[in-house]
Amino acid sequence: MNLIELRTSGTLQFHNQDVNTVFDISRAIYECDYDKINTVYGRMQITSELGVVIGAITQSQKLIDHALKLEQNGGQVNMCSALEELEKKAEQKGMIKGTIKTCKKIKLSREETTKNIIEEFSLSNEEAEKCMEMYW
């Protein structure tokens, strides 16, 4: 087995188109080149299996979950919509982190802060507690 560094594999061409797709999309995710993904793969449907592999390579549990959910429904993954969902989640995560930081600055209690993020971001108690554990 040959070892290939993903980030420097741009000049490699594989005989299997699925392998090319996995490497190309994974490399673009690591480079944060979402425009390339939208341009090249925006309208392309890939199998949920490839979506899971790309999610595993890029350590994106959200992409893995998205692909598995679609697999259960017999669908394929649209990379554009999958990445849009990931971007929205990342944006929300940043906003939650900022809200918690602000609440700490104005010296709100942990309970008050948890209540605020539940209301502001429509989170469940469990989701809010996970956020608090990460950012408090």
KOLSELO-882411 format. One line per 3 residues: number of its first residue (from 1); for each residue y, x, z of N, C-alpha, C, O. Coordinates in Angstrom, 2 decimals. Atoms other than C-alpha are relative to their C-alpha. Layout:
NUM = Y X Z Y X Z Y X Z Y X Z ~ ...;
REM end
This chain:
1 = -1.17 0.85 0.00 0.00 0.00 0.00 1.23 0.90 0.00 1.33 1.84 0.79 ~ -1.27 -0.73 0.04 3.43 1.32 -0.92 1.00 -0.69 0.92 1.03 -1.92 1.02 ~ -1.04 0.52 -0.86 6.29 0.91 1.52 1.30 -0.01 -0.79 1.69 1.01 -1.36;
4 = -1.23 0.14 0.76 9.49 -0.38 -0.06 1.10 -0.43 0.95 0.94 -1.38 1.72 ~ -1.13 0.41 -0.80 12.86 -0.52 1.62 0.74 -1.11 -0.74 1.23 -0.91 -1.85 ~ -0.54 1.20 0.64 14.20 -3.98 0.86 1.43 0.20 -0.49 1.76 -0.17 -1.62;
7 = -1.43 -0.09 0.33 17.90 -3.12 0.87 0.28 0.92 -1.18 1.33 0.78 -1.82 ~ -0.23 -0.91 1.12 17.52 -0.36 -1.74 -0.97 -0.27 -1.15 -1.22 0.61 -1.97 ~ 1.02 0.32 1.01 14.99 -2.14 -3.95 0.58 -0.71 -1.22 -0.17 -1.29 -2.00;
10 = -0.66 0.75 1.07 17.53 -3.56 -6.41 -0.41 0.39 -1.40 -0.33 -0.43 -2.31 ~ 0.38 -0.43 1.35 16.30 -1.51 -9.36 -1.47 -0.26 -0.31 -1.90 -0.08 -1.45 ~ 1.43 0.24 0.22 12.64 -2.43 -8.91 -0.23 -1.34 -0.68 0.45 -2.33 -0.39;
13 = 0.43 1.24 0.64 11.03 -5.04 -11.12 -1.49 -0.16 0.23 -2.27 0.75 -0.06 ~ 1.40 0.27 -0.30 7.74 -6.61 -10.07 -0.59 -0.88 -1.09 0.13 -1.65 -1.73 ~ 0.67 0.81 1.02 5.20 -8.21 -12.38 -0.03 -1.47 0.39 -0.03 -2.35 -0.47;
16 = 0.06 1.36 -0.49 5.10 -11.31 -10.22 1.43 -0.51 0.26 2.16 0.07 1.06 ~ -1.36 0.53 -0.13 8.27 -13.42 -10.51 0.30 -0.46 1.42 1.44 -0.34 1.87 ~ -0.21 0.42 -1.39 7.80 -14.83 -6.98 0.39 1.18 0.88 1.25 1.05 1.75;
19 = -0.33 -1.20 -0.77 7.90 -11.29 -5.55 1.42 0.44 -0.32 2.18 0.80 0.58 ~ -1.38 -0.32 0.38 11.08 -10.57 -7.55 0.98 -0.93 0.71 2.02 -0.48 1.21 ~ -0.87 0.99 -0.63 12.61 -13.78 -6.17 0.16 0.28 1.49 1.27 0.25 2.02;
22 = -0.04 -0.29 -1.44 11.70 -12.94 -2.56 0.87 1.21 0.27 1.74 1.17 1.15 ~ -0.79 -1.21 -0.21 13.16 -9.44 -2.82 1.47 -0.24 -0.31 2.34 0.19 0.45 ~ -1.38 0.21 0.42 16.29 -10.56 -4.65 0.78 -0.87 0.99 1.90 -0.53 1.38;
25 = -0.68 0.90 -0.93 17.15 -13.44 -2.31 0.14 0.66 1.38 1.19 0.57 2.01 ~ -0.05 -0.66 -1.32 16.29 -11.46 0.85 1.07 1.09 0.01 1.82 1.21 0.97 ~ -1.01 -1.05 0.11 18.43 -8.54 -0.32 1.40 -0.61 0.02 2.30 -0.09 0.69;
28 = -1.30 0.65 0.04 21.33 -10.89 -1.07 0.39 -0.56 1.37 1.56 -0.50 1.75 ~ -0.28 0.50 -1.35 21.04 -12.47 2.40 0.44 1.15 0.90 1.42 1.01 1.64 ~ -0.39 -1.15 -0.82 21.16 -9.04 4.06 1.38 0.52 -0.38 2.11 1.02 0.48;
31 = -1.31 -0.47 0.47 24.20 -8.16 1.93 1.08 -1.08 0.16 2.24 -0.86 -0.19 ~ -0.91 1.15 -0.14 25.80 -11.55 2.76 0.62 -0.37 -1.34 1.78 -0.79 -1.40 ~ -0.46 0.32 1.35 26.12 -12.10 -1.00 -0.45 -1.42 -0.35 -1.30 -1.62 -1.21;
34 = 0.39 1.39 0.20 25.88 -15.89 -0.86 0.46 -0.52 -1.36 -0.13 -1.45 -1.90 ~ -0.45 0.40 1.34 27.84 -16.20 -4.11 -1.09 0.28 -1.03 -1.34 -0.54 -1.92 ~ 1.09 -0.34 0.92 25.00 -14.43 -5.94 -1.14 -1.01 0.13 -1.69 -1.46 -0.86;
37 = 1.09 0.95 -0.22 22.44 -16.72 -4.36 0.36 -1.35 -0.61 -0.47 -1.98 -1.27 ~ -0.44 1.27 0.58 24.48 -19.78 -5.34 0.01 0.04 -1.52 -0.38 -0.93 -2.17 ~ -0.08 -0.12 1.45 25.02 -18.50 -8.88 -1.39 0.08 -0.64 -1.69 -0.66 -1.58;
40 = 1.31 -0.25 0.62 21.49 -17.28 -9.62 -1.04 -1.04 0.40 -1.83 -1.48 -0.43 ~ 1.06 0.85 -0.50 19.38 -19.56 -7.44 0.46 -1.38 0.45 -0.34 -2.17 0.96 ~ -0.58 1.25 -0.51 21.69 -22.49 -6.67 -0.72 -1.26 -0.46 -0.89 -2.19 0.32;
43 = 0.67 1.19 0.53 19.88 -24.96 -8.90 -1.52 0.16 -0.08 -2.24 -0.75 -0.48 ~ 1.42 -0.30 0.09 16.48 -23.33 -8.68 -0.73 -0.53 1.23 -0.26 -0.38 2.36 ~ 0.87 0.44 -1.09 13.76 -24.90 -6.58 -1.08 1.06 0.19 -1.74 1.45 -0.77;
46 = 1.08 -0.94 -0.28 11.41 -22.45 -4.88 -1.00 -0.68 0.94 -0.66 -1.64 1.63 ~ 1.01 0.62 -0.85 8.20 -23.24 -3.10 0.36 0.21 1.46 1.05 1.16 1.82 ~ -0.25 -0.13 -1.44 8.33 -23.80 0.63 -0.64 1.28 0.54 -0.14 1.86 1.51;
49 = 0.65 -1.23 -0.43 5.93 -20.85 1.00 0.93 1.20 -0.18 1.02 2.06 0.69 ~ -0.95 -1.08 0.22 8.49 -18.52 -0.55 1.17 -0.10 0.97 1.69 0.91 1.44 ~ -1.06 0.21 -0.97 11.14 -20.05 1.69 -0.38 0.55 1.37 0.44 1.17 2.05;
52 = 0.48 -0.52 -1.28 9.03 -19.20 4.74 -0.03 1.52 -0.02 0.36 2.17 0.96 ~ 0.06 -1.46 0.11 8.49 -15.63 3.51 1.41 0.59 0.07 1.63 1.57 0.78 ~ -1.38 -0.49 -0.02 12.22 -15.14 2.88 0.58 -0.15 1.41 1.28 0.75 1.90;
55 = -0.46 0.20 -1.38 12.97 -16.60 6.32 -0.59 1.03 0.95 0.10 1.52 1.84 ~ 0.65 -0.99 -0.86 10.46 -14.24 7.93 0.60 1.39 -0.24 0.85 2.13 0.72 ~ -0.56 -1.31 0.32 11.84 -11.19 6.13 1.41 0.14 0.57 1.76 1.19 1.11;
58 = -1.39 -0.06 -0.44 15.43 -12.03 7.02 0.18 -0.44 1.45 1.30 -0.52 1.95 ~ 0.01 0.42 -1.41 14.50 -13.15 10.54 0.87 -1.24 0.22 1.63 -1.32 1.18 ~ -0.76 1.24 -0.08 15.99 -16.59 9.93 -0.93 -1.16 0.35 -1.58 -1.73 -0.52;
61 = 0.84 1.10 -0.44 14.16 -19.18 12.00 0.44 -1.31 -0.62 -0.38 -2.18 -0.90 ~ -0.52 1.23 0.60 16.43 -21.87 10.55 -0.53 -0.17 -1.41 -0.89 -1.28 -1.81 ~ 0.53 0.07 1.36 15.31 -21.04 7.01 -1.49 -0.31 0.02 -1.98 -1.09 -0.80;
64 = 1.44 0.28 -0.14 11.67 -21.03 8.10 -0.21 -1.47 0.35 -1.03 -2.15 -0.27 ~ 0.13 1.41 -0.41 12.09 -24.40 9.84 0.33 -0.94 -1.16 -0.36 -1.94 -1.35 ~ -0.40 0.82 1.15 13.86 -25.83 6.77 -1.13 -0.06 -1.03 -1.45 -1.12 -1.55;
67 = 1.08 -0.05 0.98 11.06 -24.67 4.47 -1.24 -0.75 0.48 -1.86 -1.47 -0.31 ~ 1.17 0.69 -0.54 8.30 -25.97 6.76 0.20 -1.51 0.02 -0.73 -2.27 -0.24 ~ -0.31 1.43 0.01 10.03 -29.33 7.08 -0.17 -0.57 -1.40 -0.73 -1.65 -1.58;
70 = 0.13 0.46 1.38 10.22 -29.64 3.31 -1.46 0.03 -0.46 -1.90 -0.82 -1.23 ~ 1.41 -0.09 0.37 6.60 -28.52 2.97 -0.78 -1.22 0.49 -1.66 -1.72 -0.20 ~ 0.67 1.18 -0.55 5.48 -31.39 5.21 0.29 -1.23 -0.86 -0.54 -2.14 -0.96;
73 = -0.38 1.13 0.85 7.33 -33.77 2.89 -0.38 0.23 -1.45 -0.06 -0.59 -2.31 ~ 0.45 -0.28 1.35 5.82 -32.15 -0.20 1.08 0.49 -0.93 0.90 0.47 -2.14 ~ -1.11 -0.42 0.83 9.14 -30.81 -1.42 0.10 1.49 -0.15 -0.68 2.26 0.42;
76 = -0.29 -1.41 0.17 10.51 -27.51 -2.54 1.36 0.30 0.59 2.15 -0.60 0.87 ~ -1.24 -0.43 -0.64 13.38 -25.49 -1.12 1.05 0.26 -1.06 0.81 0.99 -2.03 ~ -1.16 -0.35 0.81 16.76 -25.47 -2.80 0.77 1.02 0.81 1.32 0.70 1.86;
79 = -0.59 -1.09 -0.77 18.18 -22.12 -1.70 1.47 -0.26 0.32 1.95 0.11 1.38 ~ -1.42 0.27 -0.22 21.76 -23.29 -2.07 0.18 -0.90 1.21 0.98 -0.60 2.10 ~ -0.15 0.93 -1.13 21.35 -26.22 0.32 -0.54 0.61 1.28 -0.01 0.34 2.36;
82 = 0.54 -0.66 -1.19 19.22 -24.14 2.70 1.02 0.96 0.59 1.18 1.02 1.81 ~ -1.00 -0.94 -0.50 21.91 -21.48 2.94 1.24 -0.71 0.51 1.86 -0.26 1.47 ~ -1.14 0.77 -0.51 24.66 -24.06 3.33 -0.28 -0.49 1.41 0.59 -0.47 2.28;
85 = 0.39 0.46 -1.33 22.76 -25.45 6.30 0.07 1.15 1.00 0.53 0.97 2.13 ~ -0.07 -1.17 -0.88 22.44 -21.95 7.77 1.44 0.38 0.32 1.76 0.71 1.46 ~ -1.41 -0.32 -0.22 26.15 -21.31 7.30 0.65 -0.98 0.97 1.43 -0.59 1.84;
88 = -0.55 1.01 -0.91 27.02 -24.58 9.04 -0.45 0.25 1.43 0.34 0.16 2.36 ~ 0.53 -0.29 -1.34 24.76 -23.70 11.97 0.69 1.22 0.59 1.03 1.23 1.78 ~ -0.66 -1.21 -0.49 26.31 -20.23 12.23 1.45 -0.29 0.39 1.94 0.21 1.39;
91 = -1.38 0.38 -0.31 29.81 -21.72 12.13 0.06 -0.77 1.31 0.92 -0.52 2.15 ~ 0.02 0.78 -1.23 28.94 -24.23 14.84 -0.29 0.91 1.20 0.31 0.76 2.26 ~ 0.34 -0.93 -1.07 27.40 -21.45 16.93 1.24 0.79 0.43 1.47 0.99 1.62;
94 = -1.22 -0.74 -0.30 30.64 -19.47 16.68 1.02 -0.86 0.72 1.70 -0.39 1.64 ~ -0.94 0.90 -0.65 32.70 -22.49 17.64 -0.43 -0.28 1.44 0.42 -0.33 2.34 ~ 0.51 0.23 -1.36 30.47 -23.17 20.67 0.28 1.23 0.86 0.72 1.10 2.01;
97 = -0.25 -1.24 -0.74 30.74 -19.53 21.72 1.48 0.10 0.38 1.81 0.48 1.51 ~ -1.43 -0.04 -0.29 34.54 -19.74 21.45 0.41 -1.01 1.06 1.24 -0.72 1.92 ~ -0.30 1.03 -1.00 34.65 -22.97 23.45 -0.43 0.45 1.39 0.30 0.27 2.36;
100 = 0.49 -0.49 -1.29 32.55 -21.45 26.22 0.91 1.10 0.53 1.23 1.13 1.71 ~ -0.89 -1.09 -0.40 34.76 -18.34 26.27 1.33 -0.55 0.52 1.86 -0.08 1.52 ~ -1.26 0.63 -0.43 37.88 -20.53 26.53 -0.16 -0.68 1.35 0.70 -0.55 2.22;
103 = 0.24 0.68 -1.29 36.38 -22.61 29.33 -0.11 1.00 1.14 0.36 0.73 2.25 ~ 0.10 -1.03 -1.04 35.57 -19.43 31.24 1.38 0.54 0.35 1.68 0.80 1.52 ~ -1.35 -0.52 -0.24 39.15 -18.20 30.80 0.82 -0.95 0.87 1.59 -0.51 1.73;
106 = -0.78 0.95 -0.80 40.59 -21.40 32.23 -0.74 -0.40 1.27 -0.35 -1.31 2.00 ~ 0.76 0.11 -1.26 37.99 -21.18 35.00 -0.63 -1.36 0.24 -0.65 -1.87 1.36 ~ 0.80 1.22 -0.18 36.05 -24.36 34.33 -1.37 0.40 0.51 -1.86 1.50 0.22;
109 = 1.34 -0.28 -0.51 32.73 -24.55 36.11 -1.01 -0.04 -1.15 -0.73 -0.55 -2.24 ~ 1.07 0.02 0.99 29.49 -24.07 34.25 -0.36 -1.44 -0.37 -0.60 -1.74 -1.53 ~ 0.35 1.40 0.24 28.74 -27.79 34.64 1.04 -0.69 -0.88 0.70 -1.45 -1.78;
112 = -1.07 0.60 0.81 32.14 -28.81 33.23 -0.05 0.52 -1.44 0.17 -0.23 -2.39 ~ 0.09 -0.60 1.33 31.73 -26.41 30.33 -1.17 -0.59 -0.78 -1.04 -0.91 -1.96 ~ 1.17 0.60 0.64 28.26 -27.74 29.58 0.32 -1.41 -0.47 -0.02 -1.79 -1.59;
115 = -0.39 1.37 0.35 29.62 -31.29 29.60 0.93 0.00 -1.21 0.79 -0.82 -2.11 ~ -0.94 -0.09 1.12 32.44 -30.26 27.25 -0.71 0.29 -1.33 -0.41 -0.34 -2.34 ~ 0.65 -0.33 1.27 30.15 -28.69 24.65 -0.97 -1.09 -0.44 -1.19 -1.29 -1.63;
118 = 0.85 1.14 0.36 27.74 -31.64 24.81 0.84 -1.05 -0.73 0.42 -1.57 -1.77 ~ -0.86 1.03 0.61 30.61 -34.02 24.02 0.61 0.47 -1.32 0.61 -0.26 -2.30 ~ -0.72 -0.49 1.17 32.45 -31.84 21.52 -0.91 0.24 -1.20 -0.50 0.01 -2.34;
121 = 0.89 -0.37 1.10 29.43 -30.77 19.47 -1.21 -0.92 -0.14 -2.12 -0.63 -0.91 ~ 1.10 0.98 0.06 27.11 -33.76 20.01 -1.36 0.66 0.19 -2.29 0.45 -0.59 ~ 1.25 -0.69 -0.30 24.39 -31.61 21.54 -0.78 -0.74 1.07 -0.22 -1.50 1.87;
124 = 0.81 0.52 -1.09 21.50 -32.65 23.71 0.19 0.91 1.21 0.74 2.01 1.09 ~ -0.09 -0.84 -1.20 21.33 -31.36 27.27 -0.75 1.31 -0.18 -0.28 2.36 0.25 ~ 0.81 -1.20 0.21 18.60 -28.91 26.24 0.72 0.98 -0.92 0.75 2.18 -0.64;
127 = -0.73 -0.88 0.92 20.63 -27.56 23.31 1.21 0.64 0.68 1.48 1.82 0.50 ~ -1.16 -0.52 -0.72 23.71 -27.20 25.50 -0.41 1.07 1.00 0.28 2.08 1.14 ~ 0.47 -0.99 -0.97 21.74 -25.35 28.16 -0.38 1.32 -0.69 -0.12 2.40 -0.16;
130 = 0.34 -1.22 0.74 20.40 -22.91 25.55 1.27 0.76 -0.37 1.32 1.99 -0.26 ~ -1.28 -0.64 0.35 23.97 -22.25 24.41 0.62 0.65 1.23 1.14 1.77 1.15 ~ -0.57 -0.54 -1.24 25.10 -21.74 27.99 -0.74 1.28 0.42 -0.11 2.24 0.86;
133 = 0.78 -1.19 -0.35 22.27 -19.27 28.61 0.38 1.17 -0.89 0.40 2.32 -0.43 ~ -0.32 -1.06 0.92 23.27 -17.31 25.53 1.41 0.55 0.20 1.62 1.76 0.06 ~ -1.40 -0.41 0.04 27.05 -17.21 26.02 0.73 -0.03 1.34 1.86 0.45 1.41;
136 = -0.73 0.13 -1.27 27.92 -17.90 29.67 0.12 1.33 0.69 0.70 1.42 1.77;
REM end
